[in-house]
Amino acid sequence: MLPRLLASDPGLNRLRMALQSVLTIAAAMAAEWGLVRLTHALWIDAHGVPAAIATAQHHGMTVIAVMIGAVVGMIASFAGGMFPSSGRLLIGYAAMPVFMIAGLALGLGLAGSRTVSLLMLVVILAAGAYSRRWGPLGFVGGQMFFMGDFFGFFLSGSVHLRDLGWLAAEIGLGALVALLAQFTLFYPGRRAALARLQRSYDARRRDLVELAIRMIDEREEAPRLRQLLDRRLVALNETALMIDATLNQPGSIPPGWSAEALHQILFDIELAAGNMGRFAGYLTTSPRLSEPTRARIREALVAVRDGDVGAAELAADRLLTRVEEAIDEEDTVRVVLHRFALSVLGHCGAQRSLREARKRAASGVPVDAGDGLESPVILMAGWLPGTAMVSADASTVADPVAEGGRLRRILLGHVPLAPNVRVAIQMAIAVGASILVGEILSGRRFYWAVIAAFVTFMGANSATEQVRKGVNRVIGTAVGAVVGALLAHLVGDRGWLAVAVILVAIFFGIYFMRISYVFMVLGITVMVSQLYVQLDEFSDSFLLLRLEETALGAGITAVTVLCVLPLRTGRVARLSGLRFLDAIDEVTAAAVAVVEGRGEEAELRAAVRRMDDAYQTLLAVTKVLRVPLFERAGSQRDRFMTAAGAARSYARNLLVDVPATGSAQVPSIGAARERFSASLGVLRQWLETGAADGAYVRSASLFDRSGTGTGSSFGEPLELTLRDLELLDGALATMAAVAGLEVEALDATAA
């Protein structure tokens, strides 16, 4: 069970976030309940007041305090991962109640003027979006100020500005509980985070090998398993990148290790395991593979899965013997089989290095390699950035593909604009319209439309993401309304059972949120249902109204982000594609430099890692957003991305093959590389401007000729390197053809 959990949740990030949120919320709710029961905060004097009225008021104030504690605890739990150090996290937690109390004071102070209060909601949310320019503190501060103002507006009929002292105490108590939970149970220790990531990395590696074995045993399921294999290859690389980013952070390195040494060993394992999985996937689905060879492949994979390095090396040596003797196999199969055997040997060598290094570190002997690690990878709240950073960069760059006059370009969002400014303008319009339309539907519950609009901008970076998040919010609310109504009738007014239902709903909502935002909204809707039961305001029509207001807010926001300064997904996709092509170009340049004896393996390794990072971003934009790089059918996008994935794989092979060439004398390889780079530039120009001045000219024949006269034979490092470059050129030619560009052979061009 634990290996599966580790493989599905790198570093157990989702589990820890769900646990932290639920435990913090539970502790905050208990603390607020205890505070109110002990001090009778905001309770009216029961003398001279009918018992039923006094009891209802006391219960209502208790529920409000508990609700404040829960909201503060949830926001604080999510905010914890945003701050880069414990010191800044402490400052952030200290500032949260200050911002919220200030917003609460403003909301209560404006309670007498509904129009001004509603106007301030728009201003505060727009200002909060703009404040993202000041990093995590600005982001959290804006959110807390809004929540304070919202509570002031929401509670203005039950509490007054003179009650601010007790409300401030309740907010402060919630923040204190969140702080204690963060720095005791969930202290952001980087060394522990690295250890968890390494366990997830190993679990994903074993899953990859296990899947390759299944592909041998279940041939009839090969197409489905091949798709699963591709996803697991990406997942393994994701974890490796997360480890790289963590190694860059101070205090993350285990005793006796250096960041460069651990990176190098884990990189080698991932590279070998990934290649092993890819080559096994091809071989096991090939009808031309003989049964004896298939059995040898399975033997090698089982040994790798079981950690038997000696048996795996023996099986790989036997496969190499079959390749050398050319037993039963065709040429293409021989090439891939040779690469598979070398990958098994490389994996075994890296595993042996890891074991020896761990022994050295445990005995106090330093494990060092190189001058230090400078990883290009960064994490945001413990995860790869996905579309966040490239979307922010795309927002600040003019879109060269856009057409029309300046007014048209401004309205369509094609002008460069800081992302926080863009979101602030969109937020003001969407929230303002949601208030106006939401008020028509329900003057009392319009704020659900406002919240739907506000939340749509959280964690969604482009127009398509924002629309999708709005749709998911409506779906989650609809499903949550059904589940919430059922649970509300089952639980009734039993307070402690309601709390248990809320905590369970929130746990599963947060845990599955990265899989689909629908789960989070479902959990929140169940929580709201239980809350309003306790406030004696629940009814089935109440949940229907929530759904209607949510749909209004989401619909208005969708129209806004599509029509007002939209950040088009195609614009983001083009930029991510450009960065991927630049990384490919950098890898080939570094590889040729090593072959020619003027470059270092470390430079090639760093270039490959930058390419991996760029590919993960490209994958996030095209796969998660599910839109093409260009305005064509999704099938063409899939073909483009398949070719991009193949290009990345061939480029990664260079790191295995190039260092072993030993600075071979290949005089013409530089000219071939220049031709390759020029052709890549044509594809790059198309991505950047939507058009290209020429055709993509193949360079494969130049790389093939480079090997003439070198004496390199089948399976030798130089022969494999040149083959990698030829295949890489072929993959880019496929990308160019899918894009509609003309592809020409070099000989035809010369003629």
Buried (B, 14 or more C-beta within 10 A) or exposed (E): EEBEBBBBBBBBBBBBBBBBBBBBBBBBBBBBBEBBEEEBBBBEEBEEEEEEEBEEBBBBBBBBBBBBBBBBBBBBBBBBBBBBEBEBBBBBBEBBBBBBBBBBBBBBBBBEEEEEBBBBBBEBBBBBBBBBEEBBBBBBBBBBBBBBBBBBBBBBEEBEBEBBEBBBBBBBBBBBBBBBBBBEEBEBEBEEBBBBBBBBBBBBBBBBBBBBBBBBEEEEEBEEBBEBBBEBBBBBBBBBBBBBBBBBBEEBBBEBBBBBBBBBBBBBBBBBBBBBBBBBBBBBBBEEBBEEBBEBBBBBBBBBBEEBBEBBBBBBEBBBEBBEEEEBBEEEBBBBBBBBBBBBBBBBBBBBBBEEBBEBBEEEEEBBBBEEBEBBBBBBBBBBBBBBBBBBBBBEEEBEBBEEEEEEBEBBBBBEBBBBBBBBBBBBBBBBBBBEBBBEBBEEBBBBBBBBBBBBBBBBBBBBBBBBBBBBBBBBBBBBBBBBBEBBEEBEEEBEBBBBBBBBBBBBBBBBBBEEBBBBBBBBBBBBBBBBBBBEEBEBEBBEBBBBBBBBBBBBBBBBBBBBBBBBBBBBBBBBBBBBBBBBBBBBBBBBBBBBEEBEBBBBBBBBBBBBBBBBBBBBBBBEBEBBBBEEEEEBBBBBBBBBBBBBBBBBBBBBBBBEBEEBEBEBBBEBBBBBBEBBBBBBBBBBEBEBEBBBBBBBBBBBBBBEEBEBEBBBBBBBBBBBBBBBBBBBBBBBBBBEBEBBEBEEEEE
